[in-house]
Amino acid sequence: MALNDPLGDMIARIHNAQMRNKSKVSTPGLAAARERARRAQDRRLSSAATRRSSTPMGRSELEIELKYFDGAPVIREISRVSKPGRRVYASVKNLPRINNGLGVAIVVHARRA
C-alpha cells in the first residue's frame, strides 16, 4: 500500500496505540519516520526505535516502544501542523511555545532546490 503521508500515518499509529495502552507500535520504516523516531528517543519520549525488515513483502518496518509514566503516556499530544495539502511556513521568531516552554516541537528544515 502506497502512503501519501508517511509522517501523518506514523502520528496516527502512535496516537491509536497510546489510546489502547500498547507498549509497541509498528510503522513503515521510511527514512523520515526513522529520523522522527530517533528525535523522540533523544528527547526521552519513547524508549527505543528498532528497524526490522521482516514483512512479507520485504519492506522495512520501524518498531517504536512507547513510554508511560504512572499509567499515562509520556506523549500527551501529538499532531502535525504542516500537511501535504496545506504547507505551513514560519520563522523562528514566530514559532509557538509548547506547554509554556516545557513541551517539544520537532521542526524540520525545508531544503530549497
C-alpha positions in Angstrom: 0.0 0.0 0.0 1.4 3.4 -1.0 1.5 6.0 1.7 1.0 9.6 0.6 1.6 11.0 4.1 4.0 8.6 6.0 4.6 11.0 8.9 0.8 11.6 9.3 0.4 7.8 9.3 3.1 7.4 11.9 1.5 10.0 14.2 -1.9 8.3 13.8 -0.5 4.9 14.7 1.3 6.3 17.8 -1.9 8.1 18.9 -4.0 5.0 18.4 -1.5 2.7 20.2 -1.4 5.1 23.2 -5.2 5.2 23.5 -5.1 1.4 23.8 -2.1 1.4 26.2 0.1 -0.6 23.8 3.8 -0.9 24.6 4.9 -1.0 21.0 3.8 0.3 17.6 4.9 -0.7 14.1 5.1 1.8 11.3 6.7 1.7 7.8 10.4 2.2 8.2 10.9 5.2 5.9 13.9 7.5 6.4 11.7 10.4 7.6 9.9 8.2 10.1 13.2 6.8 11.4 14.6 10.3 11.9 11.5 11.5 13.8 11.6 8.4 16.0 15.3 9.0 16.7 14.5 12.6 17.8 11.7 11.4 20.0 14.1 8.9 21.6 16.7 11.6 22.2 14.0 13.7 23.9 13.1 10.6 26.1 9.6 10.5 24.6 10.0 6.9 23.6 12.1 4.0 24.9 13.6 2.6 21.7 13.1 2.5 18.0 14.3 -0.6 16.2 14.3 -1.2 12.4 13.4 -4.6 11.1 12.7 -5.9 7.6 10.6 -9.0 8.3 7.4 -8.0 6.5 6.1 -10.5 3.9 6.9 -8.1 1.0 10.4 -7.4 2.2 9.8 -3.9 3.3 11.4 -2.5 6.4 9.3 -1.6 9.4 10.1 0.6 12.4 9.0 -0.6 15.8 8.7 2.1 18.4 8.5 1.3 22.1 6.2 3.8 23.8 6.8 5.2 27.3 4.3 5.6 30.1 4.6 7.3 33.5 2.2 6.3 36.3 0.0 4.7 33.7 -0.3 7.8 31.5 1.5 8.2 28.2 4.6 10.4 28.2 3.5 11.9 24.8 0.3 13.9 25.8 -0.4 15.4 22.5 1.0 14.6 19.1 0.0 16.4 15.9 1.3 17.5 12.5 0.9 21.2 11.6 2.2 21.3 8.1 0.5 18.8 5.9 0.9 17.8 2.2 -2.3 19.6 1.3 -1.6 22.7 3.4 2.0 23.7 4.0 2.8 26.0 6.9 5.9 28.1 7.0 7.1 30.1 10.0 10.2 32.0 11.0 12.0 31.1 14.2 10.6 34.2 15.9 7.0 33.1 15.2 7.2 29.5 16.5 4.7 28.9 19.3 5.7 27.8 22.8 4.5 24.3 23.6 3.2 23.8 27.1 4.7 27.1 28.3 8.2 26.1 27.2 8.1 22.6 28.7 6.9 20.8 25.5 8.8 19.7 22.5 8.2 20.8 18.9 10.1 18.9 16.2 10.8 21.4 13.4 12.0 20.2 10.0 14.2 22.5 7.9 12.8 22.8 4.4 15.5 22.3 1.8 15.5 24.6 -1.2 16.0 23.1 -4.6 
